[in-house]
Amino acid sequence: MKLKRLVSLALGSGVALATVGASSAQAVLVVTTTTDAATLGNTIIGSGITATNFVYTGGDIASGTFTGGTSAGIGIDQGIILTSGDANLATGPNSTGGSTGSNTALGDAQLSALAGGAGTFNASVLSFDFTSTSSDLFFNFVFASEEYPEFANTNFNDVFGFFVDGTNIALVPGTTTPITINTINNGNGNSGVNAQNPQFYIVNPSGAAGTQYDGYTTVLTAQALGLSAGSHSIKLAIADVGDASLDSAVFIQANTFAATNPTLPPTGSPTDVPEPFTIVGTLIGGTAALRMRKKLKSNDKV
């Protein structure tokens, strides 16, 4: 019998399930899917910015608005979400190691270039034109994924980009490196071995209340400084890399797409524990077997 169904029956009969029940009671992240480009764009626009010509391309269920992110632990209370699958799967608790919401959307050439030429799938893209009163641009965001932690430092290197006039500004802080699964992580399977910029990574253990994604970044700020006068373009995009399985998402904070630098909100830190099947998956056949295990788990829904 499926875990979710077991939980439902147990609660209905008055049986206490401390691990799952206590954490899921706190899950407050609420996602409302929408493909309305103006709604998505205007949700993030802040002071000093004028925006026009909003366009969205992607799956019907891949994007939306969200609330309750602070209590959910991601550090951003409200804003928009763009995913490489189904935005509805972002809500907690973290009840499965491999949520997948393939939406049959195409890939994106610019994202493929960021991922070293690898194939991309299920791209979700919001674009618009804007002007800035300060000639600068800033906004806060969090990157999250079901590829974490098992597929860090592998070919399943899900990617996103924020392209201002064609140049990506979604970068590991203090570097010119694009943010992907392989550039911010705590090593494959949270081992700590070959970890990449782990100071920006947060583990979301199984059973945690906040969100379904197994790992995510701290709240980061994208910026473009010294823009020329006049109108500029922005393209916010995310996609699966290597195959169409295991969702990734980018949360962008409401009203922080602004001409002045927003204050970084605090970010929660769930307990750093591995997912229970990580070692088992490795023993029964390495990366391929583990990935199949995660795919099977993602289909175990009610």
N, C-alpha and C positions, 0 to 999 in steps of 0.2 A: 504494500500500500504506500502511496506517495507521502512524503514528509508533511506537506501542507495539509493533506487530508487527515493525517494522524493528529496534527496540532488542532485542527478544527473539532475532531471528535473528542479529543481529550478535554478541551475547554468546555465543550457542550456538556460533558458529563461531570464537570467540576474537578477534573484531575489537573494538578499544577505541573506545568512544564517550565521549570525555572529558566533554563538557558535560552530557549526560543521565545517563550511567552513574555518574559520580563523585558527583553530587548525590543521585540516587535511592538510593544505597547508604546514605545517612545518614538516610533517612526513617524515623522511629520512632513517629510518631503512630499510635496504635491506638484504633479506635472500636468499641464493642460496642453495637449498637442494642438498645433496650428501650423498651417503653411502660409498664413497671411504675412507677406513680407513686411508690410508697413507696421503691423502689430509687433513683429519680432524686432524690427529696427528701432521703432520709437520707444520700446521698452528699455533699451540700453543707452539711448541718447541722453547726454547730460549737459551741463552748462558750457556755453561758449561754442557749441557745435550746431550747425544747421545741416540737415540731411534731406536728400531727395532721391528719387529713382530707385526705390527698394525693389529687389528681385530675389525670389527664392527658387532654388531648384533642388529636388531631392525627393525622398519618399514621403508619402502623406502622413506617416506616423513618426518620422525621424526628427522632428523639431517641435519646439513649443516653449511655453513660459513655465516658470516654477516659483514656488514659495516654500518657506520652511527650511531653507538650506542651512541656516545657522544651527538650529537644533539638531539637524541631521548630521552635523559634523564637517560639512564641506567648507564652511567658513564664509560662504556667500549666501545671504538670506533669500534674495529673490533676483530674478533676471530671466535670461533665455537659455535654452539648452539645444545644442545641435548634436546629433548622434550619427553613428554609422549603422543604425538599425532601427530600433523602436524606443522612442523616448519614454514610453510608459514603463519600460523595464528599469528605469533609473530609481524608482522608489524602493525603499527598504522594506523588510530587513534583507541582509545578504543571505538569502536562502539557497542559492545555488552558485557553483563555481564557474558557470559558463552560460550566462544569458545571451541568447542570440535572437535578433529580430531582423533578419535579412529582409530588405524592402525592395529588392530588384533594381535599385537605382544604379546608374552607371558610375564609373570611377572618375577621377579628375587628373588631368595631365600635370598641373602644377604640384599637386600633392604627390604624384608618382615621382616627380623630379626631386622633391624633398626626401623621399624614401629611397633614394639611390636608383631610381628607374624601375622599382618594383611595381607590379600591377596593383591597382586600387579598385575598391568596390564600395557600393552603397554610400556614395558621396552625398553629403548634405552641405549646401552652399547658400549663404546669404550675402548679397552684395548691394552696395548703394554708393552714392556720391555724397561728399560732405565738404564743408568749409570749417575752419577753426579760427576763432578770434585771436588766438595766441601764436598761431603757426606751429603749435604742438598738438599731439594727440596722446591720450592715455586711456586705458581701461583695465579692469581687473578680471581675472578668469581662473578657472580650475580645469585641469585635464584629468579625466578618469577613464578606467578601462577594465573590462573583463579579461583582457589579455594578461594583466598582472595576476599573480607574480610569475606563473610558470613559463610564460612565453617572452619574458624580458630577455634581450640579447639573442633573439632568434630571427627568422625571416618574417614572422608575423608581427611586423613593426608598425602598428597602426599610427596614423599621423594626422596632424591638423596644421593649418596655417592661417595667418592673418596677413593678407597681402595688401599693402598700401602702395598704390600705383605700381603693382606688380612685384614689390619686394616684401618678403616675409618678415614680420616683426614678432612672431611667436617663437621666442628664443630662450634657451636656458640662461638665467640671469648671469650677467657679466661675460657672456660669450656671444659668438655669432652662430652657435649650433642650434638647429631647429629642434623643437621639443617633440619627441616620439616616445614610444614604449622603450626603445633602446637607449635613449639619452637621459631619462630620469627613471630610476628604479632602485631596488635594494638587492639586485642580483637575481638570478634565475631561481624561482621558488623561495624568495626572501632569504636566500642563503647568506647574503652579504658578500659573496664571492663575485668579483667583477662588478660590483655595484657602480652605477653611474649617477652621479649627483644625488646621492640618497638624502641629502639635507632638504631636498625639495619634495620628498616622497612620503606618503602616509599609507600605512597598511590598514586595510579594512577587513578584519577577520570574519570568518563565517559566523553567522548569528548576530552580527552587529546590526544595530537598528537603522542607521541613517540612510544608506543607499545600497543598491544591489552591487555596484561596482567593487571589485576586489582590491583596488588600490587607486589612489589619486594623488595629485600634486597639492602642495600648499597653495594658498592664494598667491598668484603671481600678477605682475602688471606688465602689459604690453605698452610700448611707447614708440612714437615717431616724432623726432624733434627737428625743428628748423624747416618745416614745410614751406614751400613757396606760396605766395599769395594766390588766391583763387580756389577752384574746386579740385578735389582729389577723390580717388576711388578706394574703396575697401572691399575686400572679399574675405569672408570668414568661412572656412571650409574644413571638413573632417571626413575621413574615409577609412575603411578597413584596408589592410595591406596583406598580400599573400593569399588570402581567401576571404570569403564573405562571412566568416564565422566570428563570434565573440565581439560584442558591441564595445565601442568606445564613445566617449562623449566629451564635449567641452561646455562648461557652464560659464556664462558671461554675466557679470554683475550689473543689475539695473542702474541706469543713470550715471554710470562711470565712464561712458564713452564721451570724454570731456576734453576741454582745452587746458585744464589744470590737473595736476597729479592727484588722484584720489587717495584717501587713507586706506591702507591695507587692513581689512578686518582680521580678527583672530581666527585661527583654523583649529578644529578639533583634532585630537590624536587618539584614534582607537588603539586598543592594546595590540602590540606587535606580536601576533602569533600566526603560524603558518596555517594554510587551509589543510584540513585533515587528510585529504587524499593526495597531497603533493608527493610524499615519499612513496606511497603505494603506486602512483602512476609511473614514477621513475623506475621502480623495480619491475613492473610488468611490461616494460617495452619502450621506455624512453619517451621522447617528445611526441612521437606520432601516436603512441597508445594513450598518453595523457590527454592530448588534444581531442582524441575520439571520446575519451571519458567525459571531458567537459562538454562536448557536443551532445552526448547522450543525456547528461544532467540538464542541459538547457531545454531539452524537450520534455522534461518531467514537470509538467505544469497541470494546474487544475483550472 
